């Protein structure tokens, strides 16, 4: 029987105007140390983004979200951060920053299947 595993997650947000602190949830990143799991699911709903802020460069945002996925996967061509160990990649991706793409605070939980938990959190917090 598979036991519950500690996981950590953060919500990926688009913050078009940092000074206003308004954001749009676009994804979730989940890390489970025991299972060596680090993945993200994201989707940029361009209609919601346009209603939220029309001057945002959608292509640039998509490139950044893709880079986050590549870093999670440890893609060596994604730069030096992708070459770090899995825990360091998660900590780097979820570090507090004042940029257009940010993450929420990191939240813990327990799960049996981190992949299913990631999908569930994505459905609850983004869609």
N, C-alpha and C positions, 0 to 999 in steps of 0.2 A: 504494500500500500504506500502510495506516494504521500509524503508529509508536506505540510505547509512550509513554504520557503519565504523568507523575508525578501521583499522587493522595495524599491524606491522608484518614484515617478515624478515627473514634472510636466506641466502643460506648456506647450510651445505657443507663444503669442506674437501677433503682429501689433506693434505699437507705432502707428504712422507718425504721430506727433508726440514725442516723448514728454514734452512739457505739459501736455494735457492728461497724461496717464490713462488714456482710453486704449482699450485693446480688443483684439479679435482672436479668439482661440482657433488655432489652425492645426494643432497636433499634440501628440503625447510621446514622451520618451520614457522608457522603462528599463530599469537595471535590476538584475537579480544575480548577486555575486556567486551564490552557491551553484547556480546553473550556468554561470558564465554567459548570461543573456544580456544583451544591450541592443535594443531596437527602438525605432521610432516609426510612427505612422503620422503622416501629415497630408493635408489637402487644402489648397488655397481656393476657397470659394470666391471666384472673381466678382460675382454679382454682389455678394455681401461686402467684399472689400471696396467695391466701387461706391456702394451706398455709404460706406463708412468714411472713405477718404479717396477722392478721385485722382489725386496727384501722385499716388504711390506707383513705383516702377514694378509692375507685376513680374516681369521676366527676371529681374534681379532677386526678388523675393523667392521665386521658384528655384533659382540657382543656389541660394543660401540654404533652403530647405533640403535640396538634393545633397548639398555638402554635409549637412547634419546626418543624413542617412548613410552617406559614404564613410563618415567618421565613425559612426556606430558600428558599421560592418568591418572597420579596420582596413579599409581600402588604402593601400600604401600610396596610391597616387593622389589621395585626398589631402596630402600635406603632412607635416610633422606631428600634428595632434593625432592623426589616425594611427600613428606608429606607437603611441603610448599604450600601456596596458589598459584593459577594459574599465577598471575603476577610475583611472585617471581621465580617460575619455569622457566618462559620464560626468565627473566633477567639472571638467572643463566646459562641457556643453551646457551644464546647468548653473554655471557661475553667474552671479549677479552682474548685469551690465546695463548700460544706458544706450541701447541701440534699437533699431527698428524691430529686430527679432530678439525676443527675450523669452525666458522661461519663468514659470511660477516658482515659488519655494518648493523644495523637494519634500514629498510626502511619503511616509512608509506604509507598508501593508503586508499582508501574508497571502500567498496564493499557492496553488498546486501546479498551475500551468501559466508561466509568464506570458506566453504568446496569446493565450485566450484572455488573460487579464488585460493585456495591452489593448486588444480589440474592444473589450468591454469598456475600458476607460475612455477610449477614443469615441465610441458611440455615445457615452454619457456626457462627455465634456466638450466635444467638438461638433458633432453632427446636429 
